[in-house]
Amino acid sequence: MRMNYLLAFAVSTFLAFNVEAQSLLPSVSRDIGATAATNIEQAERLFCYHISNKPQNYKGYTIDNMAITGFCGILDTNLKDMLTEQLLATDGNIDFDSVANCTIEPRILLRFVRGVDNTDVLISTPCPAISVFYSGKVTTYNMQPAQELLDTIANAFSNTRTAFVSPALLNQLLPVGVVQTAEQRATLNRPAQPKRNWDESSSSEAPKDAGWNSLNFK
């Protein structure tokens, strides 16, 4: 995929990196938990999504209670290892001693998939932070020392945005949500079936607030 080469080039011009698989920093592994850390270190696939804070009355697709605004690829092994190293395995890129004085602005979400389990890593910029989501827990880190790196990654992905389409709508078990073939496109464009007679608006569940301002930075 062209995205892989674009991002690798963008980041490699910023700094030299080792693309060998990396273990997470011990403090990060303790914070997020052993299973969440293993999902990242031993991920079999890495999916990339453009995301944003969920607007009020938003009805579209979400991930970790944020709005999906696009798809940015299935990343290859070299990129997976590079992103893991720079975001979670390089001590100097995380400020463990202070809190970032800014509001998180979701830009990119990386989903590390291992088997049927996954761990999500949110990249925020220009407020420099990453947040790790696993099993209902969110752990956020101040990435001020690596702000330029986060900007480079987010900007590289912004040039490769693809519209997100629900895999269920395509009638396929594809955890990507992008049209791959002409047959899938025909399925997507097929007129919708008649709706059932239940009231979809009757749900009593109140919208959940993403609560970015209340997160505790590590």
Secondary structure as a PSIPRED ss2 file (coil, helix, strand):
# PSIPRED VFORMAT (PSIPRED V4.0)

   1 M C   1.000  0.000  0.000
   2 R H   0.000  1.000  0.000
   3 M H   0.000  1.000  0.000
   4 N H   0.000  1.000  0.000
   5 Y H   0.000  1.000  0.000
   6 L H   0.000  1.000  0.000
   7 L H   0.000  1.000  0.000
   8 A H   0.000  1.000  0.000
   9 F H   0.000  1.000  0.000
  10 A H   0.000  1.000  0.000
  11 V H   0.000  1.000  0.000
  12 S H   0.000  1.000  0.000
  13 T H   0.000  1.000  0.000
  14 F H   0.000  1.000  0.000
  15 L C   1.000  0.000  0.000
  16 A C   1.000  0.000  0.000
  17 F C   1.000  0.000  0.000
  18 N C   1.000  0.000  0.000
  19 V C   1.000  0.000  0.000
  20 E C   1.000  0.000  0.000
  21 A C   1.000  0.000  0.000
  22 Q C   1.000  0.000  0.000
  23 S C   1.000  0.000  0.000
  24 L C   1.000  0.000  0.000
  25 L C   1.000  0.000  0.000
  26 P H   0.000  1.000  0.000
  27 S H   0.000  1.000  0.000
  28 V H   0.000  1.000  0.000
  29 S H   0.000  1.000  0.000
  30 R H   0.000  1.000  0.000
  31 D H   0.000  1.000  0.000
  32 I H   0.000  1.000  0.000
  33 G C   1.000  0.000  0.000
  34 A H   0.000  1.000  0.000
  35 T H   0.000  1.000  0.000
  36 A H   0.000  1.000  0.000
  37 A H   0.000  1.000  0.000
  38 T H   0.000  1.000  0.000
  39 N H   0.000  1.000  0.000
  40 I H   0.000  1.000  0.000
  41 E H   0.000  1.000  0.000
  42 Q C   1.000  0.000  0.000
  43 A C   1.000  0.000  0.000
  44 E C   1.000  0.000  0.000
  45 R E   0.000  0.000  1.000
  46 L E   0.000  0.000  1.000
  47 F E   0.000  0.000  1.000
  48 C E   0.000  0.000  1.000
  49 Y E   0.000  0.000  1.000
  50 H E   0.000  0.000  1.000
  51 I E   0.000  0.000  1.000
  52 S E   0.000  0.000  1.000
  53 N C   1.000  0.000  0.000
  54 K C   1.000  0.000  0.000
  55 P C   1.000  0.000  0.000
  56 Q C   1.000  0.000  0.000
  57 N C   1.000  0.000  0.000
  58 Y C   1.000  0.000  0.000
  59 K C   1.000  0.000  0.000
  60 G C   1.000  0.000  0.000
  61 Y C   1.000  0.000  0.000
  62 T E   0.000  0.000  1.000
  63 I E   0.000  0.000  1.000
  64 D C   1.000  0.000  0.000
  65 N C   1.000  0.000  0.000
  66 M E   0.000  0.000  1.000
  67 A E   0.000  0.000  1.000
  68 I E   0.000  0.000  1.000
  69 T E   0.000  0.000  1.000
  70 G E   0.000  0.000  1.000
  71 F E   0.000  0.000  1.000
  72 C E   0.000  0.000  1.000
  73 G E   0.000  0.000  1.000
  74 I E   0.000  0.000  1.000
  75 L C   1.000  0.000  0.000
  76 D C   1.000  0.000  0.000
  77 T H   0.000  1.000  0.000
  78 N H   0.000  1.000  0.000
  79 L H   0.000  1.000  0.000
  80 K H   0.000  1.000  0.000
  81 D H   0.000  1.000  0.000
  82 M H   0.000  1.000  0.000
  83 L H   0.000  1.000  0.000
  84 T H   0.000  1.000  0.000
  85 E H   0.000  1.000  0.000
  86 Q H   0.000  1.000  0.000
  87 L H   0.000  1.000  0.000
  88 L H   0.000  1.000  0.000
  89 A C   1.000  0.000  0.000
  90 T C   1.000  0.000  0.000
  91 D H   0.000  1.000  0.000
  92 G H   0.000  1.000  0.000
  93 N H   0.000  1.000  0.000
  94 I C   1.000  0.000  0.000
  95 D E   0.000  0.000  1.000
  96 F C   1.000  0.000  0.000
  97 D C   1.000  0.000  0.000
  98 S C   1.000  0.000  0.000
  99 V C   1.000  0.000  0.000
 100 A C   1.000  0.000  0.000
 101 N C   1.000  0.000  0.000
 102 C C   1.000  0.000  0.000
 103 T C   1.000  0.000  0.000
 104 I C   1.000  0.000  0.000
 105 E C   1.000  0.000  0.000
 106 P E   0.000  0.000  1.000
 107 R E   0.000  0.000  1.000
 108 I E   0.000  0.000  1.000
 109 L E   0.000  0.000  1.000
 110 L E   0.000  0.000  1.000
 111 R E   0.000  0.000  1.000
 112 F E   0.000  0.000  1.000
 113 V E   0.000  0.000  1.000
 114 R E   0.000  0.000  1.000
 115 G C   1.000  0.000  0.000
 116 V C   1.000  0.000  0.000
 117 D E   0.000  0.000  1.000
 118 N E   0.000  0.000  1.000
 119 T E   0.000  0.000  1.000
 120 D E   0.000  0.000  1.000
 121 V E   0.000  0.000  1.000
 122 L E   0.000  0.000  1.000
 123 I E   0.000  0.000  1.000
 124 S E   0.000  0.000  1.000
 125 T C   1.000  0.000  0.000
 126 P C   1.000  0.000  0.000
 127 C C   1.000  0.000  0.000
 128 P C   1.000  0.000  0.000
 129 A E   0.000  0.000  1.000
 130 I E   0.000  0.000  1.000
 131 S E   0.000  0.000  1.000
 132 V E   0.000  0.000  1.000
 133 F E   0.000  0.000  1.000
 134 Y E   0.000  0.000  1.000
 135 S C   1.000  0.000  0.000
 136 G C   1.000  0.000  0.000
 137 K E   0.000  0.000  1.000
 138 V E   0.000  0.000  1.000
 139 T E   0.000  0.000  1.000
 140 T E   0.000  0.000  1.000
 141 Y E   0.000  0.000  1.000
 142 N E   0.000  0.000  1.000
 143 M C   1.000  0.000  0.000
 144 Q H   0.000  1.000  0.000
 145 P H   0.000  1.000  0.000
 146 A H   0.000  1.000  0.000
 147 Q H   0.000  1.000  0.000
 148 E H   0.000  1.000  0.000
 149 L H   0.000  1.000  0.000
 150 L H   0.000  1.000  0.000
 151 D H   0.000  1.000  0.000
 152 T H   0.000  1.000  0.000
 153 I H   0.000  1.000  0.000
 154 A H   0.000  1.000  0.000
 155 N H   0.000  1.000  0.000
 156 A H   0.000  1.000  0.000
 157 F H   0.000  1.000  0.000
 158 S H   0.000  1.000  0.000
 159 N C   1.000  0.000  0.000
 160 T C   1.000  0.000  0.000
 161 R C   1.000  0.000  0.000
 162 T E   0.000  0.000  1.000
 163 A C   1.000  0.000  0.000
 164 F C   1.000  0.000  0.000
 165 V C   1.000  0.000  0.000
 166 S C   1.000  0.000  0.000
 167 P C   1.000  0.000  0.000
 168 A C   1.000  0.000  0.000
 169 L C   1.000  0.000  0.000
 170 L C   1.000  0.000  0.000
 171 N C   1.000  0.000  0.000
 172 Q C   1.000  0.000  0.000
 173 L C   1.000  0.000  0.000
 174 L C   1.000  0.000  0.000
 175 P C   1.000  0.000  0.000
 176 V C   1.000  0.000  0.000
 177 G C   1.000  0.000  0.000
 178 V C   1.000  0.000  0.000
 179 V C   1.000  0.000  0.000
 180 Q C   1.000  0.000  0.000
 181 T C   1.000  0.000  0.000
 182 A H   0.000  1.000  0.000
 183 E H   0.000  1.000  0.000
 184 Q H   0.000  1.000  0.000
 185 R H   0.000  1.000  0.000
 186 A H   0.000  1.000  0.000
 187 T H   0.000  1.000  0.000
 188 L H   0.000  1.000  0.000
 189 N H   0.000  1.000  0.000
 190 R C   1.000  0.000  0.000
 191 P C   1.000  0.000  0.000
 192 A C   1.000  0.000  0.000
 193 Q C   1.000  0.000  0.000
 194 P C   1.000  0.000  0.000
 195 K C   1.000  0.000  0.000
 196 R C   1.000  0.000  0.000
 197 N C   1.000  0.000  0.000
 198 W C   1.000  0.000  0.000
 199 D C   1.000  0.000  0.000
 200 E H   0.000  1.000  0.000
 201 S H   0.000  1.000  0.000
 202 S H   0.000  1.000  0.000
 203 S C   1.000  0.000  0.000
 204 S C   1.000  0.000  0.000
 205 E C   1.000  0.000  0.000
 206 A C   1.000  0.000  0.000
 207 P C   1.000  0.000  0.000
 208 K C   1.000  0.000  0.000
 209 D C   1.000  0.000  0.000
 210 A C   1.000  0.000  0.000
 211 G C   1.000  0.000  0.000
 212 W H   0.000  1.000  0.000
 213 N H   0.000  1.000  0.000
 214 S H   0.000  1.000  0.000
 215 L C   1.000  0.000  0.000
 216 N C   1.000  0.000  0.000
 217 F E   0.000  0.000  1.000
 218 K C   1.000  0.000  0.000
